Amino acid sequence: MATFYAPRLFLTRQLVRFRSHFLANSPNASLDKSILQRYSNLETPTNRVQATYLWIDSSGERTRLKDRILDKVPSGVEDLPDWQYAMYNVLDGENTLKPRRIYRDPFKPGKKDMIVLCETYSADGKPSATNKRAAFQEAVDRIGDHEDPWFGIEQEYFLMDVRGRPFGWPANGFPAPQGPYYCGLGANRVFGRDLVEAHTLACLYAGIDFSGSNAEVMPSQWKYQVGPSGGLKASDDLWVSRYILQRIAEEYGLVVTFDPKNGAHTKFSTKAMREEGGIRTIQEAIEKLSRQHERHIKAYDPKEGEDNSIIDKFSWGVANRATSVRVPSNVATAGKGYLEDRRPRSNSDPYAVCGALVRTCLLNE
């Protein structure tokens, strides 16, 4: 009996030591979250709305936010006012936030409170350098409704502690080799599931087309999917889902990293691809992509020169995950469906990725 319990006792002591050390380095995790609940239950005026304006900052990789109190419930995004903001690294001039899509806010108590996803515009009235959404919108507008492009995006990420080490990894070493972690189960294999499931519920509440999640090949590495959605919806959803994930991780005292070692595989289809005989249209699109490989790599890489997978030479295959573009086996069997571009990085801007797919495959640029 003593032999049976000894490893469990050792593990429990190690976890207690780890948690104590972790909390000491994570101020957010040590806060009493129940205090906020006292105020979350307070009744607010019926004509007052909390709107969290969310935008992509000048890094092109991070989101920022500020809250605005509105004096009426907007009937749609067109009723929301623009808002000025100052760039943190620019002392002169102001930029403008232009609302583009509304989401329900899972962090606010009122059912009418919202997240407002915005585009950024410079003082001269032109889209800012990191506003890839405006160009994507312009491309979608040019192709018309008959193409009906759909996108589905996978988002991989790591959970880190505040010291920059993967959450749950040994303090002075590495976990056991890969194998048991992918879609795994067990306290010695999976770290952070509570956070992941909270993220799923919050995204569904917000109105994101959230389609699933799973543990990945290394401990504390996870993946979720948004879409399939038409037009700009999947890209909007991905940015807002990234924000929601980081907000929840903030409450747990964890840090989310979209390190480029991870991926953001993007599924793409048009109406013709989804119809009978669509495999021919898929093959035509792949041929176009093969001729624009370098252009796509530049669009997918927010920081050119860093590591990226499958960049040296374009390749494609059926059920082959080591290629630039994959045609799933079920698509090949059915003769219709979608292709999967496996080149985007986990920190890629989905507007740039999906915009490049539209411009190459549908606008023949």
N, C-alpha and C positions, 0 to 999 in steps of 0.2 A: 504494500500500500504506500509506504513512504517513497519507494522508487517511482511509483506511478505519479505521485503529486509533486515530486521534486522539480521537474522541468516547468510545470505550470506555476509553482511558487516563484521560481527564478524569473520566468517571463513577467509575472505580475510585478515583481520588484523592479525589474528593468523598465517596465512601462510607467510605473510611478515615478521613477527617477527621471525618465525622459520627459514625462508630462510636466514635472516640476521645473525642469531646466527649460523646456519649451515655453511655458507660461512666463517665466522670468524674462524671456526675450521677446515676448509678444504682448504689448500693453492692451490691445483690443481683446485678446482672448481672456484677459483677467477681469474685464469689466462685467458688472452685474447687468445682464440684458433685461432683467425683469423690471428695472426702474423705468425704462422707456415705455413699457406696457401700460403703466399708470396714465401716461399722457396720451397714448395711442387711443385710449378709450374715451377721451374727452370729446364732447359734441362740438362740431365746428359749424359755422354759419352755412346755410344751404346754398348761398350764392357765391361762396368762396371756394376756389379750386387751387390745389397745389400742383404746379406743373414743373417737372424736372426737365430742363432743357439739356440735351445731351449732344455732344459733337465730337468729331475726330480732331485731335490737336495737330500742331505743326510737325509732329514726328511721323504722322501718317499711320501710327500703330496703336496709339492710346486714345481713350476717350476721356473727356472732361465733362463736368456738369455744374449747373447752378440752378437753384430753385426760384421760381417766380410764383407769386400769389395772384391769381386772376379774380376779377370781380363777377364773372359769370361763367357758366359751363359752355364751352365752345361747341357749336353744332358740327364742326369738322375742322380739319387742319387749316383750312383757309381763314378761319376766324381767329387764329392765334397770331399775336403780334410778333414782328421781328424783334430781335434784342441785340444790343451791342455788347461786345466783350473785348478785352484787351489781351493780346498775345503776351504770354509770360516772358518772352525773350525780345519783345519789340516795345520800345518806349514811346514811339510816336504813332498816332493814328489809331483808329478803331476798326475792328472787323464786325461783321454782322452775321447773326444766326438767323437762318430762314427755316421755319418749321416745315417738315416734309411728311412725317407720319406720327400717329398717336398710338401709344400702347397703354394699357392699364398698368398702374404702378403697384407692384407687390410689396413695396417697402413703406407705403403710406396707408394710414388707416381708412381714409375715405374712399368709397367705391367710385367716386368721380375723379379722384386724383390720377395723374397721368405722367408718363414719360413722353417727352416730345423729341423725336429724333430730328436733328437739324443739319442743313448744309451750311458751310462757312463761305462767306464772301468777303473779299478784301475791300479796303476803303474806296477803291476805284469802281466798285460795283461788279467786278469780275469774280468768278469762282476762285477761291484760294488755291494755292499750289497742291494741297492735299485733298481737295474736294474732287474725288474721282466719280462721285455720284452724278454730278451734272453732266459729264461726258457720257456716262453710261445711259442716262435718261435720254440724251440726244440720239444715241445710237438706236435705242429701242423705239423711239418715236419714228425714226427713219424707215424701219423695216415694216411697220404696219401690223395690223392685228392678225393677218393670215398666217404668219409664222408661229405665233404663240410660243415663244421660248420658255422652257421650264428649267429651273436649277435646283439642285440639292447639294448641300455643302456639309462635309464632315469637318469637325473642329477637334483637333487633338491639343492637349495641354498637360502641363505638370503642376502638381501642388507642391509648393515649397514652404519651408519655414522662413522666418524673417532673417535668418542668417544666410539664406541662399542655398540651402541644402534640401534635396527632395524630402518631403515630409515622410517620416517613418523610417528612413534609411538609418542604418547603424551609424553612430556618432563618428567612428574612426574606421570606416570601411564601406563595403558595398554589400547589397543583398545577394542572395543566392542567384545562380544563373537563370536566364529567361526560361519560361516553360509553363510554370503553374499560375502566372499572374493574369494572362489574357482571359477575360471573361471569368475571372477566378472568384473564389469564395473562401472565406476564412480570415481570422484576425492576423494571421502571419503572412497573408498574401495580398490583402486588399486594405488600403488606407484611404479614408476620406469619403466613404460611401454616403454618410449622412449629408455631407455637403452636396454631393452629386445629386442625390434624390431631392434635396431642397431646391436645387437649381432647376430640375425638371418641373417641379410643381410651380415654381415662380414663373418660368417661361410660359407654361400652359395658361396660367392666370393672365399673363401680360397680353396674350393673343399671338404669340409666336408659333409658327408652324413647326413645332418641335416633334421630331420623329423617332428619337431613341438615344440611348447612351450605353456605354460599356467600359469596363476596365481594360486597359491596354497592356502591352507586353512587358512593361516595367512597373514595379510598385510605385504608386502615386501618379502614374500616367493614365489619363482618362480620355475618352472621346465621346462626342455627341453629334447629332445630325439635325440640321434644319432643312425644311422643304420636303418634297418638291413643291415649289411655288413659282408662279409666273412672274415675268418681268423683274422688277426691282425688289420684290417682297423678300426673297431668300437672303439677299445681301443686306437689306435693312434689318431683317431678323437676326442675322449673324452678329452684326455690330451690337444690337441691343442685348442679345444673349451673352455676348462677351462682357458687357457692362454688368448685367445681372449676376453673372458668375463671380466677377471680381468683388461686387458689393457683398455677396453672401460670404465669400472667402474672407473678406475684411472682418466680418462679425466673428468668424472662427479664429481669427488671428493668423490666417494663412495667406500666402501670396500665390497668385496664378501667373504662370509664365507661358506665353505662346512662343517658346523658343523655336527657331527655324529647323531644329532637328526633327520636329514634329511636322505633320502634314495637314493640308486642308483640301483633300480630294474633292473635286467638283464634278457632279453629274450634270449633264447637259442634254437636252432634247428639244426638238421642234415638233410641230404638229405632223409633218411628213415623216419624221423618224418614228413616231408613235403609231402610225397607221400601218396597215398590211403592206409588206414589201419595204418597210422603212429601213431595213438594213442597208439598202443601196444608198440612201441618203446619208446614213451614218458613215459608210465607207467614203463617200464623197467629202464629207466634213473632215474626216481623218486625213485625207489626201491634202486638203487645204491647210490643215494644221501642220502637216509635215513640212510645208514650204515656208511657214512663218514661225519656226521653232524658236529662233533667237529673239524675235519680237515678243513672244509670249513669256519667255524666261525673264526678260527685262520688266515686263508688266507685272509678273508674279513676285518679283524680288524687291521689297521696299528698300533694301540696302544692298545694292549690287556688290558682288565680290564675296559675300558670305557663302557658307556652305548651302547647297541645295541638292536635292536628289534628282537623278535622271535628267541631267542638264546637258551632258556632252553631246549626245546624239539622239535624235528623235526615233522612237520605236513605238510599236503598238502590237497588241495581241489579244486573243480571246482568252479570258480567265487568267491572264498573266499580270500579276501585281508588280512585276519588276520592269514594267514598260512605262513610257511617257503617257500613253493613252491605253486604257483597258476597255475591252468590250466584254461585259459579263457573260458567262456561259448561258444564262437563261435568255439573254437578249439574242445571242447567236442562234439558239434553238428556236425561239419564237419568230425570228426574222424581223424584229422590230423592237423599239425601246429607246435606249439612250447610250451615250458613251460616257466614260469617266476619265477626266483629265487628272492625272496623279502628280502633276508637276507643282501645283501651288503649295506654298509653304504655310505653316500654321499661323504665321503673322502676316500673310498676304492680305491686301485689301480686296475684299470680295467684289467691290465695284470694278476694280481694275481687271480682276480675273474674268468675271462674267462679261464685262464690256469687251475684252479682247476676244472672247469666244464669239460674241455677236458680230463683231467687226470682221473677223476672219471667215467665219462659216456662213454668215448671212449677208453681209455687206460686201464681201469679196475684196476687202481692202488689202 
